[in-house]
Amino acid sequence: MLRAPQQARRGRSTLVAADLAGLHGPTSGVVELPLRLFWHPDRTFDLDAPGMLDWMYQTVLREATRLEDLAVLDGDTLIARWPQLFLPRPVRAAWEDRHPVLRAAATAAVA
């Protein structure tokens, strides 16, 4: 785990996984996020439904404050979906600075 100098939001640094290979979260099925990550009465995400996986990843990447928050992410899926994720610039920069493979994935998607 790394607390990047880039802020996820004002006054809170971005939490970044130390190693993408260590992320083995679900890639299908239903996931329920804790209230601290998603403040909605229905906090479940059906990862098999269009757009839901990206929405959950965006939420977790923006809101994670604890290492266990990142446990719902999968490293290979994060790399594959990275170019499509809508993230604040500081969050994207923090993850790309730590994991150049993400920057490469975003660059390849544009080319």
Sine and cosine of phi, psi and omega as CSV:
sin_phi,cos_phi,sin_psi,cos_psi,sin_omega,cos_omega
0.00,0.00,0.60,-0.80,-0.02,-1.00
-0.66,-0.75,0.74,-0.68,0.14,-0.99
-1.00,-0.09,0.95,-0.32,-0.05,-1.00
-0.99,0.17,0.47,-0.88,0.04,-1.00
-0.92,0.40,-0.38,0.92,0.04,-1.00
-0.94,0.34,0.61,-0.79,-0.07,-1.00
-0.99,-0.13,0.70,-0.71,0.10,-1.00
-0.94,0.34,-0.59,0.81,0.13,-0.99
-0.41,-0.91,0.22,-0.98,-0.08,-1.00
-0.78,0.63,0.85,-0.53,0.06,-1.00
1.00,0.08,0.02,1.00,-0.01,-1.00
-0.71,-0.71,0.84,-0.55,0.00,-1.00
-0.95,0.30,0.34,-0.94,0.01,-1.00
-0.99,0.12,0.73,-0.68,0.07,-1.00
-1.00,0.01,0.81,-0.59,-0.05,-1.00
-0.81,-0.59,0.71,-0.71,0.06,-1.00
-0.91,0.41,0.61,-0.79,0.01,-1.00
-0.94,0.34,-0.51,0.86,-0.09,-1.00
-0.54,-0.84,0.85,-0.52,0.01,-1.00
-0.90,0.43,-0.52,0.86,-0.01,-1.00
-0.91,0.42,-0.32,0.95,0.02,-1.00
-1.00,0.07,-0.05,1.00,0.00,-1.00
-1.00,-0.07,0.91,-0.41,-0.07,-1.00
-0.76,-0.65,0.68,0.73,-0.01,-1.00
-0.95,0.32,0.12,-0.99,-0.02,-1.00
-0.92,0.40,0.50,-0.87,0.05,-1.00
-0.89,-0.46,-0.05,1.00,0.08,-1.00
-0.46,-0.89,0.15,-0.99,-0.02,-1.00
1.00,0.01,-0.23,-0.97,-0.07,-1.00
-0.95,-0.31,0.73,-0.69,0.03,-1.00
-0.84,-0.54,0.69,-0.72,0.10,-1.00
-0.93,-0.37,0.85,-0.52,0.02,-1.00
-1.00,0.10,0.50,-0.87,0.08,-1.00
-0.93,0.36,0.40,-0.92,-0.03,-1.00
-0.84,0.54,-0.55,0.83,-0.02,-1.00
-0.90,0.43,-0.35,0.94,0.01,-1.00
-0.99,-0.12,-0.54,0.84,-0.10,-0.99
-0.60,-0.80,0.94,-0.34,-0.11,-0.99
-1.00,-0.04,0.96,0.29,-0.02,-1.00
-0.59,-0.81,0.56,-0.83,0.00,-1.00
-0.84,0.55,-0.62,0.78,0.05,-1.00
-0.97,-0.25,0.97,-0.23,-0.07,-1.00
-0.98,-0.19,0.33,0.94,-0.01,-1.00
-1.00,-0.06,0.56,-0.83,0.03,-1.00
-0.80,-0.61,0.86,-0.50,0.10,-1.00
-1.00,0.05,0.98,-0.19,-0.12,-0.99
-0.92,0.40,-0.20,0.98,0.04,-1.00
-1.00,0.03,-0.19,0.98,0.02,-1.00
-0.99,0.10,0.63,-0.78,-0.02,-1.00
-0.81,0.58,0.76,-0.65,0.08,-1.00
0.99,0.10,-0.30,0.95,-0.10,-1.00
-0.94,0.33,-0.62,0.78,0.01,-1.00
-0.89,0.46,-0.74,0.68,0.03,-1.00
-0.87,0.49,-0.68,0.73,-0.01,-1.00
-0.88,0.48,-0.70,0.72,0.01,-1.00
-0.91,0.42,-0.70,0.72,0.00,-1.00
-0.87,0.49,-0.71,0.71,0.02,-1.00
-0.85,0.52,-0.69,0.72,0.00,-1.00
-0.89,0.46,-0.76,0.65,-0.03,-1.00
-0.90,0.44,-0.71,0.71,-0.03,-1.00
-0.89,0.46,-0.56,0.83,0.03,-1.00
-0.98,0.21,-0.62,0.79,-0.22,-0.98
-0.97,-0.24,-0.17,0.99,-0.08,-1.00
-0.86,0.52,0.74,-0.67,0.06,-1.00
-0.81,-0.59,-0.19,0.98,-0.02,-1.00
-0.76,-0.65,0.49,-0.87,0.00,-1.00
-0.83,0.55,-0.65,0.76,-0.03,-1.00
-0.91,0.42,-0.33,0.94,0.06,-1.00
-0.89,0.45,-0.51,0.86,-0.05,-1.00
-0.98,0.17,-0.12,0.99,-0.06,-1.00
-0.90,0.43,-0.30,0.96,0.01,-1.00
-1.00,0.06,-0.04,1.00,0.01,-1.00
-1.00,-0.07,0.51,-0.86,0.09,-1.00
-0.89,-0.46,0.79,-0.61,-0.09,-1.00
-0.85,0.53,-0.75,0.67,-0.01,-1.00
-0.90,0.43,-0.64,0.77,0.02,-1.00
-0.92,0.39,-0.64,0.77,0.03,-1.00
-0.87,0.49,-0.70,0.71,0.02,-1.00
-0.88,0.47,-0.72,0.69,-0.04,-1.00
-0.91,0.42,-0.62,0.78,-0.08,-1.00
-1.00,-0.02,-0.22,0.97,-0.10,-1.00
-0.74,0.68,-0.74,0.67,-0.03,-1.00
-0.87,0.49,-0.45,0.90,-0.05,-1.00
-1.00,-0.02,-0.20,0.98,-0.08,-1.00
-0.96,0.27,0.70,-0.72,0.06,-1.00
-0.99,-0.11,0.95,-0.31,-0.09,-1.00
-0.75,-0.67,0.48,-0.88,0.14,-0.99
-0.87,0.50,0.58,-0.82,-0.03,-1.00
-0.80,0.60,-0.69,0.72,0.00,-1.00
-0.89,0.46,-0.57,0.82,0.02,-1.00
-0.93,0.36,-0.73,0.69,0.02,-1.00
-0.87,0.50,-0.71,0.71,-0.02,-1.00
-0.89,0.45,-0.67,0.75,-0.01,-1.00
-0.88,0.48,-0.72,0.69,-0.01,-1.00
-0.94,0.35,-0.65,0.76,0.00,-1.00
-0.94,0.34,-0.56,0.83,0.04,-1.00
-0.90,0.44,-0.64,0.77,-0.02,-1.00
-0.98,0.18,-0.54,0.84,-0.09,-1.00
-0.78,-0.63,1.00,0.07,-0.03,-1.00
-0.82,0.57,-0.41,0.91,0.03,-1.00
-0.87,0.48,-0.47,0.88,0.05,-1.00
-0.95,0.32,-0.67,0.74,0.04,-1.00
-0.88,0.47,-0.67,0.74,0.01,-1.00
-0.88,0.47,-0.63,0.77,0.02,-1.00
-0.90,0.43,-0.66,0.75,0.00,-1.00
-0.92,0.38,-0.65,0.76,0.02,-1.00
-0.91,0.41,-0.66,0.75,0.00,-1.00
-0.91,0.42,-0.55,0.84,0.00,-1.00
-0.93,0.36,-0.49,0.87,-0.01,-1.00
-0.99,0.16,-0.54,0.84,-0.07,-1.00
-0.94,0.34,0.00,0.00,0.00,0.00
